[in-house]
Amino acid sequence: QDEFIYEHSVNVCIISSIIGKNMGLARDKVKQLAVGALLHDLGKVYVSQEILNKPTSLTEEEFKQVKEHTKYGFEVLRNLADLSILSAHVAYQHHEREDGSGYPRGLPAEEIHSFAKIVAVADSFEAMTANRNYKKKVFKNDEAVRQLTKEAPKRYDATIVETLKRSVALYPVGCRVLLRNGEQAVVVKATPDRAFVRILAGKKQGQVIEVNPELQISKCLDLT
């Protein structure tokens, strides 16, 4: 019922699947993870659109209603005969946190399923970097990864955050970056551990060089 939730769910599914694959999960496990990730916000169809799209801060009662989406989704998915119960638990637990501060049950780290932990990281990363009209702050990829790293292992599983870091391009194609030597460049090709950038000014203007994102790029200035 909402285009943003649909796009968000597809993106979280893709990111979660890549993380799962890079963590060595078997193909059938990645499939269960992907289905859970794709349907993790299904319960939001039972939450008022006015609350979900509210441009200002939610009241305590409104946030309480939003948090119910984890239970709604789980109840629907757990009763589908062809769906793995693990996929259903992704919907139930993706807002749980390592230190027990999450919801709906405030579970400690050892009681949260690994699939839910993966989707929690993917969900937060996608939410940070997605562009919505009323959001005050949209994180760039590198900023979002740094924020998640800062919050691990207290709120997020540190191994999963590190795998996310190896699974996404910190500086995607089209990102104008500041190199650590002071030069500005634009990314023309990117992988999680390599980037090819075109120098924008000076004697090297127009040259395309290969750089190590972590060691040679200071930050993303903007997306062209």
N, C-alpha and C positions, 0 to 999 in steps of 0.2 A: 504493500500500500504506500510505500515511500521509496522514491528513487535513490535517495542517499543511502538508506539502510541496505537496499539491494546492492548498490555499488560497493558499499563498505563490506558487506558480507562476502562478495566475490573476491575482493582484494584480500581480506583476512584469510579466506580459503587458500588463495595462491601463496601468500606469504607463509602460512602455517605448513602447507605441503612442502615447500622448499626447505623450511627449517627441519621438518621431520625427515626428509630425505637426507639432508646433510648431517643429521644426527644418527644416520644408519638404520632407520626404521625399515622393516620389511614392507614390500609393496602392499600387502593386505592391511597392514597397520596404517600406512600412509593414507589409504583409501578411507578407513574408518575415521582417521583424524580429519581428512578433507571434508567428509560429509558433516561431521560435527562442527567444523569451522564455518562451513557454508550456512548451516542452520543455527549458529550460536545465538543469534538475535531474533529467532522466530517468535519468541514470546512477546516481542514489542508490538505485534499486531493486536494484542489485547490491551495495550496502553494507549491512552488518548493522544491523538495527533497533536492537539494543542499543547500538551505537556512535552512531548518529544521534540517539537519544533519551537518551543518557547525561546525567544531571543534574549531573555533576561534570566537571572539566577532562579533556580527552582526553590519553592518553599519546602519546608521539612516534609510536609504531607505529600507534595508532588514527587519529591525524590523517593519517598517510600513507595509510591506507586510504580515508579520507574524500576526500582530494584526488584519488583515482583516479576519482571519479565524473565528472569532466570528460572523461576519456579514454573511459570506458564509454559515456557518452551520445553522444559524437562517433562512435564506431565503429558504434553502432546507426543513428544518423541519416544518416550519410554513405552508407549502403548502401540507403537508401530512394529508389527511382527518382523518386517524385513530389515529393520534398522538395528544396528549394534547398540547395546546399552551404553557402550563407551562413548558413542557419538552423542547420545542423550545426555550423558554426564558432562560433556563439553559445554552444552547449553546451561547446565545447572551450576557449573563451577568456574566459569571463565572470569568471574569477578572476585574469586577468592584470591587471597594474597599470602605470601610466604610467612608473614608474621602474624597471621590470623586476623588482620584488620579488614578483610574483604567481606563480601556477602554472597549468598544469603545466610550462610551458616557460620561464618567466621572460622573456617577450618584452618588448622595449622598445616605447615608445609607437607608433613608426612602423610596427611590425609587427602591431599589434592592430587587427582590423577595427572600423570605427565602430559596427556593430551590437552587437558584444561590449562596447564601451565604454559604450554606452547601457544595456545590460542590467546591466553592472557597477554603474552608479549606481543604477538602479531596484532591483536586487537588494539592495544595501546599505541603501538607504533603507527598503525594506519590512522587511528583517530587523531594523533598528534600532527600527522603530515597532510591529512585531508583538508581541502579548502571548503569552508562553509561561510556563507555570507555574514553570519552574526558572530563568528569566532574572532576573539581579540588577537589571538596568537596562532599562527600556523608555523610549525617547526619545519625546518629543512631536514633532510634525511640524517645528516651528520649530527644536527642538534638533538633530534629525537633519540638517536642511538646513545649519545652522551647522557641524556636525561635518564634513559632506562638503565644504563650502566651505573649511574649515580644511585639509582633506587634499588639496585641489586647488591647483595642478596636479601635485603630486608623485605622488599615487596615482590620482586621478581626473581625467578631462578637464574642464577648467574651464568650457568652453562648454556641455558637457552638464549639469554641475551647475547652471549658471546657468539653463539651460532647464528643469530639474527645478523650480527655484525658481519659475519662471513657470507651471508646470504643475500644481502642487498647492496646496491651501489651507494656508498656514502655520498658520492657526488655524481648525480645522474647526468646524462647527456643534456646539454643546454644550460648547465649550471655555470655561471661566471664565478671563478674562484680566485682567491688570493693565495699565491704560492708563498712558502716560507722565506723565499729570497726577495720578496717584495713585488714580484711581477704579477700582473693580472692575466688570466687566461680563461678560455671557455672550454668545457669538457666536450669532446667530439666522439669519444668512445669510452665505455666504462664497464668494469667488472667489479666484484667485491674487493679484489686486492690490487687492481691495476686501473689506471686511467690514462687516456691520451688527451692532451690538451693543446689548444692552439693559442700561442702567445698573442696578446692583443696590442702591445705597444713596445717601443724601444727597438734595439738592433735586431732582436729575434722576432719581430712582429711577423705573424703569418706562419711561423714554424710550428710544426706539430711534434711534441715530445711525449715520451712515456714517463709517467711519474708513479711513485708509491703514494697513494692517497693519505695514509696515516703519517708518513714521514715528510712529505713534500708539500702538502696542501694545508694551509692554515684554516680556511673556512670558505663556505659558499656565500658569495655576496648576494646573488639573486639568480632567478631562472630567466633566461632570455626567451 
